[in-house]
Amino acid sequence: MGDNDTRIELTGVRGVPESALSHALVATLPRNEAPAPWECRCSALLWLGRGGRAAAAALPPALSGNPALVTLGAFVRYTDTPVGAYDEVLGIVGSRSGLRPWGNVAFMSVDSESSLVGGRTNWAMPKTLARFDGELADGNLITGSSTAEPSWTVSATPRVKGPALPLKVKGSARQQFADGRVGDSLLTFNGRIRPALVTVGVSSSGPLPTWLRPGLHLGAYVEEATFTLGEPRFAD
C-alpha cells in the first residue's frame, strides 16, 4: 500500500481544504488499476453559480491569476465506469485562456476508494471520500457529506422544468499535478438533459460555501449520459 512519502501522486494534488486526505486514509488506499482514458455512464444533477474572487481563490497555485467566470456544482451517479458504480459530488471553477474555456475541478468527493485513487493519479482531481443519501430525481433531496475533517455537507433538490433535450459537448479539465505541471484533459459528453431549478445547500467548516454557493440555481437534470475523459496533455 505504501505510506504518504510514496504516494505523492495522491497527497501532492492541490485542492480546497475540504479535499484534504488524512494520513490514515492514504495509508490504506489501493494502487491505481484504471489508467486514463475512462468511458463512463451516468445520470447527474448540475447547477450554475457565479464566479468572482472567492471562486478564483479556489484555483491551485499554477492557475492563480486566472479569472473565475462561473462555477458548476454537480451530483453524479455513475452506473458504469472502469472502477465500477459510485456516487460523486463536485465543484468546478470555469475560466478561459484567451478565447479557450476550461474548467478546474477544485472540489470532488466520491464513495469509492478506487475512484479516488484513479481521479488523483490520472487527472490530478482532488477526490476525497464522502457518504451519500437520497436519489437523483425530480423533487428529491440528495446529500453528500464528509467522512472526516474538515466537516462539510452539500445537498440539492431539483425541480425539472422542461422536456429532455439531446446534448453533445466537449470541454477541457485543467488541473495542477503533484509535480507542478498543468495538464489538460478532453471530456466528451453525449446525453439527454432537462432544464431544472436546483435548490442547493452547502455547509462547511472550511471555505466551500464562499464559492460553491447555496441557494436557488439554474441547472439541469441529466437523465442519462456517456462521457469519456482522456489522458492529460501537458504543455511543452
C-alpha positions in Angstrom: 0.0 0.0 0.0 2.8 2.4 0.8 2.8 5.5 3.0 2.5 9.2 2.5 6.1 9.5 1.3 5.5 7.1 -1.5 2.0 8.4 -2.5 2.9 11.8 -3.7 0.7 11.3 -6.8 -2.2 11.4 -4.2 -1.0 13.7 -1.5 0.6 16.3 -3.9 -2.7 17.1 -5.7 -3.9 20.6 -4.9 -7.5 21.3 -3.9 -9.6 23.2 -1.5 -9.3 22.4 2.2 -12.4 20.1 2.0 -10.5 17.9 -0.4 -7.8 17.0 2.1 -6.7 13.4 2.7 -5.8 12.1 6.1 -2.6 10.2 6.8 -4.7 7.3 7.9 -6.7 7.1 4.8 -3.7 7.4 2.4 -2.1 4.5 4.1 -5.0 2.2 3.2 -5.7 3.3 -0.4 -5.1 0.8 -3.2 -2.9 1.3 -6.2 -4.3 2.8 -9.4 -5.7 -0.1 -11.6 -7.6 2.0 -14.1 -5.4 4.4 -16.1 -6.9 7.0 -18.4 -8.9 7.3 -20.6 -12.2 6.4 -18.8 -15.5 5.9 -20.5 -18.4 6.3 -18.1 -22.2 6.1 -18.0 -24.2 8.2 -15.5 -27.1 10.3 -14.5 -26.5 13.7 -12.9 -27.8 16.9 -11.5 -25.9 20.1 -12.5 -26.2 23.8 -11.4 -24.5 27.0 -12.3 -23.2 29.7 -10.0 -21.4 33.0 -10.3 -17.6 33.3 -10.3 -15.7 36.0 -8.6 -12.8 36.4 -6.1 -13.8 33.6 -3.8 -14.0 31.1 -6.7 -10.7 32.4 -8.1 -9.1 31.7 -4.7 -10.1 28.0 -5.1 -7.8 27.6 -8.1 -4.5 25.9 -7.5 -1.3 27.9 -7.4 -0.3 27.2 -11.0 -3.6 28.6 -12.2 -3.8 31.6 -9.8 -4.3 34.9 -11.6 -6.9 33.5 -14.0 -10.4 34.9 -13.7 -13.2 32.8 -12.2 -16.0 33.4 -14.7 -18.5 30.8 -13.4 -18.9 27.8 -11.1 -20.5 24.5 -11.7 -21.8 22.2 -9.0 -23.0 18.6 -9.6 -24.1 15.3 -8.1 -23.2 12.4 -10.4 -24.4 8.8 -10.1 -22.2 6.5 -12.1 -23.6 3.2 -13.3 -20.7 2.0 -15.4 -17.0 3.0 -15.1 -13.6 1.3 -15.2 -13.8 1.1 -11.3 -17.5 0.2 -11.0 -20.5 2.1 -9.9 -20.2 5.1 -7.5 -21.6 8.5 -6.5 -19.9 11.8 -6.7 -20.3 15.5 -5.7 -18.1 18.2 -7.2 -17.4 21.9 -7.7 -15.7 23.3 -10.8 -14.3 26.8 -11.4 -14.7 27.9 -15.0 -12.2 30.2 -16.7 -10.5 30.8 -20.0 -7.2 31.4 -21.7 -7.8 33.8 -24.5 -10.9 32.5 -26.1 -10.4 29.0 -25.0 -12.6 28.0 -22.0 -11.6 25.4 -19.4 -12.7 24.1 -16.0 -10.7 23.3 -12.9 -12.1 20.7 -10.5 -11.4 22.4 -7.2 -13.6 20.1 -5.1 -14.6 16.5 -5.7 -15.7 13.7 -3.4 -16.8 10.1 -4.0 -17.8 6.9 -2.2 -15.2 4.7 -4.0 -11.6 4.4 -2.9 -10.7 3.1 -6.4 -12.3 6.2 -8.0 -10.4 8.5 -5.5 -7.1 6.9 -6.5 -7.8 7.0 -10.2 -9.0 10.6 -10.2 -6.0 11.9 -8.4 -3.4 9.8 -10.2 -4.8 10.1 -13.8 -6.1 13.7 -13.8 -5.0 15.4 -10.5 -8.6 15.7 -9.5 -8.7 16.3 -5.7 -11.1 13.5 -4.8 -11.7 12.6 -1.2 -14.3 10.3 0.4 -18.0 11.0 1.1 -21.2 9.3 2.1 -24.4 9.9 0.0 -28.1 9.8 0.8 -31.1 10.2 -1.5 -31.9 9.8 -5.1 -31.3 11.8 -8.3 -34.9 12.6 -9.3 -37.4 15.5 -9.7 -38.3 16.8 -6.3 -36.0 14.5 -4.4 -33.2 15.6 -2.0 -29.7 14.2 -2.5 -26.9 14.8 0.0 -23.2 14.3 0.2 -21.3 14.6 3.4 -17.7 14.3 4.5 -16.4 11.2 6.3 -13.6 13.0 8.0 -12.4 16.5 9.0 -12.9 19.2 7.8 -16.7 18.6 8.1 -18.9 19.6 5.1 -22.3 18.8 3.6 -23.7 19.6 0.1 -27.4 18.9 -0.8 -29.5 19.6 -3.8 -33.2 19.3 -4.8 -34.2 19.7 -8.4 -37.4 21.0 -9.9 -37.4 19.8 -13.5 -39.0 22.4 -15.8 -38.9 21.1 -19.4 -38.6 18.1 -21.8 -35.5 16.1 -22.3 -33.1 17.5 -24.9 -30.1 15.8 -26.6 -26.7 17.4 -25.8 -23.3 16.7 -27.2 -20.4 18.8 -25.9 -16.7 18.8 -25.4 -14.7 20.5 -22.6 -11.3 20.7 -21.1 -10.4 19.9 -17.5 -7.2 21.8 -16.4 -5.5 20.5 -13.3 -2.3 21.0 -11.4 -0.5 17.7 -10.9 1.7 16.8 -7.9 4.9 17.6 -9.8 3.6 21.1 -10.5 2.8 20.6 -14.2 -0.6 21.7 -15.6 -2.4 19.1 -17.7 -5.5 19.5 -19.9 -7.8 16.5 -20.4 -10.5 16.4 -23.0 -14.0 15.5 -21.8 -16.6 14.4 -24.4 -20.2 14.3 -23.3 -23.3 12.8 -25.0 -26.5 12.7 -23.1 -30.1 13.8 -22.6 -30.8 16.8 -20.2 -33.8 18.5 -18.8 -33.8 22.2 -17.6 -34.2 22.5 -13.9 -34.2 24.9 -10.9 -32.0 23.5 -8.2 -32.2 24.4 -4.5 -28.7 23.9 -3.1 -27.4 23.7 0.5 -23.7 24.0 1.3 -22.2 24.0 4.8 -18.6 23.5 5.8 -16.0 24.3 8.5 -13.9 25.4 5.5 -14.4 27.9 2.7 -16.5 25.7 0.4 -19.8 27.8 0.8 -18.0 31.0 -0.2 -17.6 29.9 -3.8 -19.9 26.8 -4.2 -22.8 28.9 -3.0 -26.1 27.7 -1.5 -29.4 29.0 -2.8 -31.6 28.6 -5.9 -29.7 28.0 -9.1 -30.4 27.4 -12.8 -29.3 23.9 -13.7 -30.1 20.7 -15.5 -31.1 17.1 -14.7 -29.1 14.6 -16.8 -31.3 11.6 -17.4 -28.6 9.5 -18.9 -25.2 10.3 -20.5 -22.0 8.7 -21.7 -18.8 10.6 -21.4 -15.1 10.0 -22.0 -12.3 11.7 -20.1 -9.0 11.4 -21.9 -5.3 11.3 -21.0 -4.0 14.7 -19.9 -1.8 16.7 -22.3 1.0 18.8 -20.8 2.4 22.0 -22.3 5.9 21.6 -23.7 
